Amino acid sequence: MNISRSRFPAFALLVVALALPAPGCHPSPVPDDGGHVTPSGVLAVIDTVATVLDVVLPFLRPLLQREVPDGAPKFAVMVSLTAFETAGNAWQAGHSTWAARGGDACASFALSGALTEAGRQLARDLGRAGIGWGPDLEALLTSLGRLGDRQAGACAVDGGALTASSRVGDAIRMDFELIEQRARTRGVSLRPLPAIERQR
């Protein structure tokens, strides 16, 4: 329990640190998978992430309160959810600035990394509670993976663990597969979260 409590303050410090501007950091579109520079493609993915967050952030907490069974795993889920909400709100606050500037790759890369890590941890804790991530969280993490892959190397901001393989999308897919494998090992079939749109 002490470990779970310590996760949120540390994560909040990470979000604040990543939100600080880095010296010499300028927007810099990078080649997409086809080798072409597509800043508009990056901005389209950013807009997709913002749209999903508009749906997820207000409704995810009541959904998880209802769907996750009571017990120690639920406590871990709610701690991860708080970190996820903090990162999501910071990301949304930054999005208005990126839109006004025509896209700030450094700021979006830093805060997207924090949000991705928070989403991955939330998915892991949901899996330990016997709950799947659901279509909304999957759509968000998939879009964040595309964004991280397109922006990798665009800025000197340290992306931490996300840049270790330089393929954020692959790491997220591996996470999903590992969560399911661990559940099967425990003899559990994950119950997916219902779509938030149907709950509103």
N, C-alpha and C positions, 0 to 999 in steps of 0.2 A: 504493500500500500504506500509506503514512503517513496518508493521508486516512482510509482504512478503520479504522486503529488509533485515530485520534483520535475517531471517532464514538462509541465506547462510553463513555469517560470523560465526555464532554459529556452523553451521554444519561443516565448514572447521576446526574450532578448535577441534571439536569432532574427526574428521578424523586424525588430527595430534596427538592428545592425545592417540588415540587408536593405532597409528602406533608405539609409543614409546615402547621399550622392557620392559616387566615387570620382576622385580627381581625374581629369582627362578622359572622361567617359562620354562618348557621343553616339547618337544613333548610327547604326552601321548595318544595313541589311546584308545577309549572308546568303550563299547559294542554297537553294532547296535541294531535294533529292535528285532533281534533274540537272543540277549544276548551273541553274540560272538564278540571278538575283531577283527576288520577288518581294520587295517591301510590302506591296499591297496584299500579298498572300499572308504575310505575318500579321498584318493588321486585321485581316479577315478572321484569322484564328483567335486573335485577341478579342475581337467582337463576339465570337462564338463562346469563349470562356465567360465573358461578361454576361451574356444572355443566360447561360446555364446557372451562373451564380445568382442572378436575379431570382431564379426559381428556387434554387436549393437553400440559400442562406435563411430566408424567413421560415421555411417549413420543415427543415431537416430535424431540428431538435424535437418538436412534438411528434414527428414520425418515429424517431428512434426511441423516445420515451415510451411510445405505445408498442413498438415492434420487438424491442430487445428484452429478453426475459430478465427479471430481477436477479441480482447476485453480483459476485465480484467481477465477472466479465463485463457486466453492464457499467460498473463504475469506471473501468478502463475505457470503455467506449465513450462515456460522457466526458472524461478528461481529454481524450483525443478530439472529440467534437468541439470542445472549447478552443483548443489550439487551432483546429481547422477553421472555426468561425473567425478567430482573430486574424489568421492569415488571409481568409477570404475577404474580410472587411478592408484590410490593408490593400489587398489587390484591387478591390473595387474603387477605393479612394484614389489609387494611382492611375486607374484606367481613364478617369476623366482628364487627367493631365496628359497622358499619352495621346488621347484623341485630339486634344487641343493643339498639341505640338506636332501632330502627324506621326506619332510613334516614337517612343524613347526606348530603344532596345535594351539599354543597360538597366533601367529601372524595371522594365517588365521582366527581363531575364532573372533579376535578383528576387523579386517578389513572387514570380511564377515558380521559382525553385522552392521557396518556402512553402507555398501553397501545395505544390506537388508532394513534398515530403509529408505535409500534414494529412493530405488525402490518402496517401499510401498507408500511413500509420493507422488512420481511421479504418481503412479497408481491412487491415490486418486484425485490429481489435474486434471489428464486427465478425470476422471469420472465427476468432476464438470464442465468440459468443454464439456461434452457430448461425450467423446471419450473413447472407451475401451482400454485396455492395450495391446492387440495384442499378437500374438503367441511368439514373441521373448522375450518380457518382462515377459510374463507368464512362459516361459521355464527357464529364468534366476532366477526368484523368487522361482520357484518350486525347482530348484537345490540348491539355497541358503538355502531354508527351510530344505532340506535333510541334507545339510552340518552342519547347526546350530544344528539340532537335534542330529546328530552323535557326535558332538564335545562338546555338553553341559556338563559342569562339568570336561572337560579335562584339564582346566587351571584355575588359580586364576583370570584371567583377567575379569573385570566386564562387563558382556554382557548387562547390563541395562535392558530396557523393554523387550528385546527378551528372557531373561531367566526367566521372571516372571512366565510364564506358563510352561517353559521347553519344549514346543512343538512349535518350530518356524513354521514348516510346517502348523500346524493347524491354527496358527494366520494369516498366509498369505492367506489361503483359506477363513477364516472368513472375511478378508479384502475384497477379491474379491466379496464375497456374499453381504457384506454391501454396497459396491460401487454400485452394480447392484440394490439393494433394494432402495437406495436413489435416483437413477436415475428413477426407476419406480414410486416412490412417487412424483417426479417432473413431471411425465408424459413423460419422455424421454426414448428413446431406444438407448443405447450406440452404437455408430458406431465403430467397432473394427479397430485398426490400421492394415494395410496390412503387410504381412510378409516382413521383410527387404530384404531377399534373392531375392524377386521378383522385388525389387526397384533398385538393384545394376546394 
